[in-house]
């Protein structure tokens, strides 16, 4: 999940640099960020569906993993899923949800 486009007030939610150029073509580009940052206990079903067909899903998920993004849906992965992927990587295992396994539906290239 890419939280894009970000307004200045949305940047308060993040303590990371803005995503790369790929963020402009994300399926979320015209959707409000709140959908990707649901309230505690809510299932982010809509966000996961949107991310599922996104051409930059892998880039988004890797960004969140690299930036230690602890909140929200990024690249179709929830916080818990990203934690599990990172743990598996530390153990030298490829988790079933690891972005390296994602197919790129549209073949995005910068």
C-alpha positions as CSV (number, residue, x, y, z in Angstrom):
1,X,0.0,0.0,0.0
2,X,1.3,3.2,-1.0
3,X,-0.1,6.2,0.9
4,X,-0.2,8.4,-2.2
5,X,-0.7,11.1,-3.1
6,X,0.2,12.5,0.3
7,X,-0.9,15.8,1.4
8,X,1.2,17.8,3.8
9,X,-1.0,16.9,6.7
10,X,-0.7,13.2,5.8
11,X,3.0,13.4,6.2
12,X,2.6,13.7,9.9
13,X,1.6,10.0,9.9
14,X,5.0,9.0,8.5
15,X,8.5,9.3,9.7
16,X,10.0,8.1,6.4
17,X,11.1,9.8,3.2
18,X,8.4,9.9,0.5
19,X,8.0,6.8,-1.7
20,X,9.8,6.7,-5.0
21,X,8.5,7.7,-8.5
22,X,6.6,4.4,-8.6
23,X,4.0,5.8,-6.1
24,X,2.4,8.0,-8.8
25,X,1.2,5.0,-10.7
26,X,0.0,3.0,-7.7
27,X,-3.6,1.8,-7.7
28,X,-4.0,3.9,-4.6
29,X,-2.9,7.2,-6.2
30,X,-6.4,8.7,-6.1
31,X,-7.6,7.1,-3.0
32,X,-7.5,8.6,0.5
33,X,-4.8,7.3,2.8
34,X,-7.2,6.5,5.6
35,X,-8.4,3.4,3.7
36,X,-4.8,2.0,4.0
37,X,-4.5,3.0,7.7
38,X,-7.7,1.5,9.3
39,X,-8.6,1.9,12.9
40,X,-7.3,-0.7,15.3
41,X,-9.2,-4.0,15.1
42,X,-10.6,-3.2,11.6
43,X,-9.8,-5.5,8.7
44,X,-8.4,-3.5,5.8
45,X,-10.2,-5.6,3.2
46,X,-10.7,-2.8,0.6
47,X,-7.1,-1.8,0.8
48,X,-5.9,-5.4,0.3
49,X,-8.2,-5.7,-2.7
50,X,-6.9,-2.5,-4.3
51,X,-3.3,-3.5,-3.7
52,X,-3.8,-7.0,-5.1
53,X,-4.0,-5.8,-8.7
54,X,-1.6,-2.9,-8.4
55,X,1.4,-2.8,-10.9
56,X,3.7,-1.4,-8.2
57,X,2.7,-3.8,-5.4
58,X,6.2,-5.2,-5.1
59,X,7.9,-1.8,-5.0
60,X,5.5,-0.6,-2.4
61,X,5.9,-3.6,-0.2
62,X,9.7,-3.5,-0.4
63,X,9.6,0.2,0.4
64,X,7.6,-0.5,3.6
65,X,10.0,-3.3,4.5
66,X,13.1,-1.2,3.9
67,X,11.7,1.8,5.8
68,X,10.4,-0.3,8.7
69,X,6.9,1.0,8.1
70,X,5.0,-0.2,11.2
71,X,1.5,1.0,10.3
72,X,-0.9,0.5,7.5
73,X,-1.2,-1.6,4.4
74,X,1.7,-1.4,2.0
75,X,1.9,-3.5,-1.2
76,X,-1.0,-5.6,0.0
77,X,0.7,-6.5,3.3
78,X,-0.5,-5.7,6.7
79,X,1.8,-4.8,9.6
80,X,1.7,-8.4,10.9
81,X,2.4,-9.8,7.5
82,X,5.4,-7.5,7.0
83,X,6.7,-8.5,10.4
84,X,6.4,-12.2,9.4
85,X,8.2,-11.6,6.1
86,X,11.1,-9.7,7.8
87,X,11.4,-12.5,10.4
88,X,11.6,-15.1,7.7
89,X,14.2,-13.1,5.8
90,X,16.3,-12.9,8.9
91,X,16.1,-16.7,9.2
92,X,17.1,-17.1,5.6
93,X,13.6,-18.3,4.5
94,X,11.3,-17.0,1.9
95,X,7.9,-16.4,3.5
96,X,4.9,-17.2,1.3
97,X,3.9,-13.5,1.4
98,X,7.4,-12.2,0.6
99,X,7.2,-9.6,-2.2
100,X,9.9,-11.5,-4.1
101,X,7.0,-13.9,-4.9
102,X,4.7,-11.2,-6.3
103,X,3.7,-11.3,-9.9
104,X,3.7,-7.9,-11.5
105,X,0.3,-7.5,-13.2
106,X,1.3,-4.7,-15.4
107,X,5.0,-4.9,-15.6
108,X,5.7,-1.4,-14.3
109,X,9.1,0.0,-15.0
110,X,10.4,3.4,-14.1
